[in-house]
Amino acid sequence: MRKIILPFFVLLFAVMFSQEKITTNDFGLHPNTETVVSKQTWANADYNKGVYIETLTFYNTYLQSKKSQDGEYITTDKYFYDIDNQLVKIETLHENSGETEMLKFNYQNGKLITKEFYLNDKLITKTVFSYDKNGKLINETEKSLEGELVSVANYNNYVNDNTFTKSSVDYKDNKFLEKRLESYVNGLLIHEDNEMYNLKSNVKYIYSTNRRLVKEIINNDEMNVYSYKLDENGNPIKIFKMNNHDKGDSITMIQNTYSDFKN
């Protein structure tokens, strides 16, 4: 059976377009949150062959680093910002192999216009972002240095800045690999259709009134249900995931620390 890892940061689907989640608000956390250490284990013995640990570090509400440990495999991300608190770079170190990755974000008049992906200091792909006359993102296209398509995403059906649809296609060797159609309402992903190698699937997401993911319905059959225990500041300290087909029930225990910084 495949062990499904659910990092803490995917439990909320705040809309960030092609950037990362970078603030405590994006993660649904208290603004004075300083560190979040989550430890995920699996209730089913077939899955519980390791522990997934994730550590998030914030300063003045902005994400500074993310460390992920899956068994013995460790990855560390560091986040860098400009004077306007725009995310300009993410550096990734795969500690076991020594390989490095880097994302560089470039802006014009406050809008993201390009994103560059580097592997071991070598530029691999470049993504270009396009906007309509009202400043809404309508397209992002990622290509290799040789001009081969890597991915294309189009944004349509805007009701407001946070309610829209996103259709995307990933390519490999200039051939269709995977296709997705995502629907967002008020900044939350509510429905997703996927197609890969002629295999189709769909997921419906349901949230609580405080915007936490509480249910995933997969192909109108399989269901993941999430429940939360919160600390006095409203941050999760325990997340339980239950699957109706016994496919990887998990418990995530979380330790939060807070700063005295006045926001």
Secondary structure as a PSIPRED ss2 file (coil, helix, strand):
# PSIPRED VFORMAT (PSIPRED V4.0)

   1 M C   1.000  0.000  0.000
   2 R C   1.000  0.000  0.000
   3 K C   1.000  0.000  0.000
   4 I C   1.000  0.000  0.000
   5 I C   1.000  0.000  0.000
   6 L C   1.000  0.000  0.000
   7 P C   1.000  0.000  0.000
   8 F H   0.000  1.000  0.000
   9 F H   0.000  1.000  0.000
  10 V H   0.000  1.000  0.000
  11 L H   0.000  1.000  0.000
  12 L C   1.000  0.000  0.000
  13 F C   1.000  0.000  0.000
  14 A C   1.000  0.000  0.000
  15 V C   1.000  0.000  0.000
  16 M C   1.000  0.000  0.000
  17 F C   1.000  0.000  0.000
  18 S C   1.000  0.000  0.000
  19 Q C   1.000  0.000  0.000
  20 E C   1.000  0.000  0.000
  21 K C   1.000  0.000  0.000
  22 I C   1.000  0.000  0.000
  23 T E   0.000  0.000  1.000
  24 T C   1.000  0.000  0.000
  25 N C   1.000  0.000  0.000
  26 D C   1.000  0.000  0.000
  27 F C   1.000  0.000  0.000
  28 G C   1.000  0.000  0.000
  29 L C   1.000  0.000  0.000
  30 H C   1.000  0.000  0.000
  31 P C   1.000  0.000  0.000
  32 N C   1.000  0.000  0.000
  33 T E   0.000  0.000  1.000
  34 E E   0.000  0.000  1.000
  35 T E   0.000  0.000  1.000
  36 V E   0.000  0.000  1.000
  37 V E   0.000  0.000  1.000
  38 S E   0.000  0.000  1.000
  39 K E   0.000  0.000  1.000
  40 Q E   0.000  0.000  1.000
  41 T E   0.000  0.000  1.000
  42 W E   0.000  0.000  1.000
  43 A C   1.000  0.000  0.000
  44 N C   1.000  0.000  0.000
  45 A C   1.000  0.000  0.000
  46 D C   1.000  0.000  0.000
  47 Y C   1.000  0.000  0.000
  48 N C   1.000  0.000  0.000
  49 K C   1.000  0.000  0.000
  50 G C   1.000  0.000  0.000
  51 V C   1.000  0.000  0.000
  52 Y E   0.000  0.000  1.000
  53 I E   0.000  0.000  1.000
  54 E E   0.000  0.000  1.000
  55 T E   0.000  0.000  1.000
  56 L E   0.000  0.000  1.000
  57 T E   0.000  0.000  1.000
  58 F E   0.000  0.000  1.000
  59 Y E   0.000  0.000  1.000
  60 N C   1.000  0.000  0.000
  61 T C   1.000  0.000  0.000
  62 Y E   0.000  0.000  1.000
  63 L E   0.000  0.000  1.000
  64 Q E   0.000  0.000  1.000
  65 S E   0.000  0.000  1.000
  66 K E   0.000  0.000  1.000
  67 K E   0.000  0.000  1.000
  68 S E   0.000  0.000  1.000
  69 Q E   0.000  0.000  1.000
  70 D E   0.000  0.000  1.000
  71 G C   1.000  0.000  0.000
  72 E C   1.000  0.000  0.000
  73 Y E   0.000  0.000  1.000
  74 I E   0.000  0.000  1.000
  75 T E   0.000  0.000  1.000
  76 T E   0.000  0.000  1.000
  77 D E   0.000  0.000  1.000
  78 K E   0.000  0.000  1.000
  79 Y E   0.000  0.000  1.000
  80 F E   0.000  0.000  1.000
  81 Y E   0.000  0.000  1.000
  82 D C   1.000  0.000  0.000
  83 I C   1.000  0.000  0.000
  84 D C   1.000  0.000  0.000
  85 N C   1.000  0.000  0.000
  86 Q C   1.000  0.000  0.000
  87 L E   0.000  0.000  1.000
  88 V E   0.000  0.000  1.000
  89 K E   0.000  0.000  1.000
  90 I E   0.000  0.000  1.000
  91 E E   0.000  0.000  1.000
  92 T E   0.000  0.000  1.000
  93 L E   0.000  0.000  1.000
  94 H E   0.000  0.000  1.000
  95 E C   1.000  0.000  0.000
  96 N C   1.000  0.000  0.000
  97 S C   1.000  0.000  0.000
  98 G C   1.000  0.000  0.000
  99 E C   1.000  0.000  0.000
 100 T E   0.000  0.000  1.000
 101 E E   0.000  0.000  1.000
 102 M E   0.000  0.000  1.000
 103 L E   0.000  0.000  1.000
 104 K E   0.000  0.000  1.000
 105 F E   0.000  0.000  1.000
 106 N E   0.000  0.000  1.000
 107 Y E   0.000  0.000  1.000
 108 Q E   0.000  0.000  1.000
 109 N C   1.000  0.000  0.000
 110 G C   1.000  0.000  0.000
 111 K E   0.000  0.000  1.000
 112 L E   0.000  0.000  1.000
 113 I E   0.000  0.000  1.000
 114 T E   0.000  0.000  1.000
 115 K E   0.000  0.000  1.000
 116 E E   0.000  0.000  1.000
 117 F E   0.000  0.000  1.000
 118 Y E   0.000  0.000  1.000
 119 L E   0.000  0.000  1.000
 120 N C   1.000  0.000  0.000
 121 D C   1.000  0.000  0.000
 122 K E   0.000  0.000  1.000
 123 L E   0.000  0.000  1.000
 124 I E   0.000  0.000  1.000
 125 T E   0.000  0.000  1.000
 126 K E   0.000  0.000  1.000
 127 T E   0.000  0.000  1.000
 128 V E   0.000  0.000  1.000
 129 F E   0.000  0.000  1.000
 130 S E   0.000  0.000  1.000
 131 Y E   0.000  0.000  1.000
 132 D C   1.000  0.000  0.000
 133 K C   1.000  0.000  0.000
 134 N C   1.000  0.000  0.000
 135 G C   1.000  0.000  0.000
 136 K C   1.000  0.000  0.000
 137 L E   0.000  0.000  1.000
 138 I E   0.000  0.000  1.000
 139 N E   0.000  0.000  1.000
 140 E E   0.000  0.000  1.000
 141 T E   0.000  0.000  1.000
 142 E E   0.000  0.000  1.000
 143 K E   0.000  0.000  1.000
 144 S E   0.000  0.000  1.000
 145 L C   1.000  0.000  0.000
 146 E C   1.000  0.000  0.000
 147 G C   1.000  0.000  0.000
 148 E C   1.000  0.000  0.000
 149 L E   0.000  0.000  1.000
 150 V E   0.000  0.000  1.000
 151 S E   0.000  0.000  1.000
 152 V E   0.000  0.000  1.000
 153 A E   0.000  0.000  1.000
 154 N E   0.000  0.000  1.000
 155 Y E   0.000  0.000  1.000
 156 N E   0.000  0.000  1.000
 157 N E   0.000  0.000  1.000
 158 Y E   0.000  0.000  1.000
 159 V E   0.000  0.000  1.000
 160 N E   0.000  0.000  1.000
 161 D C   1.000  0.000  0.000
 162 N C   1.000  0.000  0.000
 163 T E   0.000  0.000  1.000
 164 F E   0.000  0.000  1.000
 165 T E   0.000  0.000  1.000
 166 K E   0.000  0.000  1.000
 167 S E   0.000  0.000  1.000
 168 S E   0.000  0.000  1.000
 169 V E   0.000  0.000  1.000
 170 D E   0.000  0.000  1.000
 171 Y E   0.000  0.000  1.000
 172 K E   0.000  0.000  1.000
 173 D C   1.000  0.000  0.000
 174 N C   1.000  0.000  0.000
 175 K E   0.000  0.000  1.000
 176 F E   0.000  0.000  1.000
 177 L E   0.000  0.000  1.000
 178 E E   0.000  0.000  1.000
 179 K E   0.000  0.000  1.000
 180 R E   0.000  0.000  1.000
 181 L E   0.000  0.000  1.000
 182 E E   0.000  0.000  1.000
 183 S E   0.000  0.000  1.000
 184 Y E   0.000  0.000  1.000
 185 V E   0.000  0.000  1.000
 186 N C   1.000  0.000  0.000
 187 G C   1.000  0.000  0.000
 188 L E   0.000  0.000  1.000
 189 L E   0.000  0.000  1.000
 190 I E   0.000  0.000  1.000
 191 H E   0.000  0.000  1.000
 192 E E   0.000  0.000  1.000
 193 D E   0.000  0.000  1.000
 194 N E   0.000  0.000  1.000
 195 E E   0.000  0.000  1.000
 196 M E   0.000  0.000  1.000
 197 Y C   1.000  0.000  0.000
 198 N C   1.000  0.000  0.000
 199 L E   0.000  0.000  1.000
 200 K E   0.000  0.000  1.000
 201 S E   0.000  0.000  1.000
 202 N E   0.000  0.000  1.000
 203 V E   0.000  0.000  1.000
 204 K E   0.000  0.000  1.000
 205 Y E   0.000  0.000  1.000
 206 I E   0.000  0.000  1.000
 207 Y E   0.000  0.000  1.000
 208 S C   1.000  0.000  0.000
 209 T C   1.000  0.000  0.000
 210 N C   1.000  0.000  0.000
 211 R C   1.000  0.000  0.000
 212 R C   1.000  0.000  0.000
 213 L E   0.000  0.000  1.000
 214 V E   0.000  0.000  1.000
 215 K E   0.000  0.000  1.000
 216 E E   0.000  0.000  1.000
 217 I E   0.000  0.000  1.000
 218 I E   0.000  0.000  1.000
 219 N C   1.000  0.000  0.000
 220 N C   1.000  0.000  0.000
 221 D C   1.000  0.000  0.000
 222 E E   0.000  0.000  1.000
 223 M E   0.000  0.000  1.000
 224 N E   0.000  0.000  1.000
 225 V E   0.000  0.000  1.000
 226 Y E   0.000  0.000  1.000
 227 S E   0.000  0.000  1.000
 228 Y E   0.000  0.000  1.000
 229 K E   0.000  0.000  1.000
 230 L E   0.000  0.000  1.000
 231 D C   1.000  0.000  0.000
 232 E C   1.000  0.000  0.000
 233 N C   1.000  0.000  0.000
 234 G C   1.000  0.000  0.000
 235 N C   1.000  0.000  0.000
 236 P E   0.000  0.000  1.000
 237 I E   0.000  0.000  1.000
 238 K E   0.000  0.000  1.000
 239 I E   0.000  0.000  1.000
 240 F E   0.000  0.000  1.000
 241 K E   0.000  0.000  1.000
 242 M E   0.000  0.000  1.000
 243 N E   0.000  0.000  1.000
 244 N C   1.000  0.000  0.000
 245 H C   1.000  0.000  0.000
 246 D C   1.000  0.000  0.000
 247 K C   1.000  0.000  0.000
 248 G C   1.000  0.000  0.000
 249 D C   1.000  0.000  0.000
 250 S E   0.000  0.000  1.000
 251 I E   0.000  0.000  1.000
 252 T E   0.000  0.000  1.000
 253 M E   0.000  0.000  1.000
 254 I E   0.000  0.000  1.000
 255 Q E   0.000  0.000  1.000
 256 N E   0.000  0.000  1.000
 257 T E   0.000  0.000  1.000
 258 Y E   0.000  0.000  1.000
 259 S C   1.000  0.000  0.000
 260 D C   1.000  0.000  0.000
 261 F C   1.000  0.000  0.000
 262 K C   1.000  0.000  0.000
 263 N C   1.000  0.000  0.000
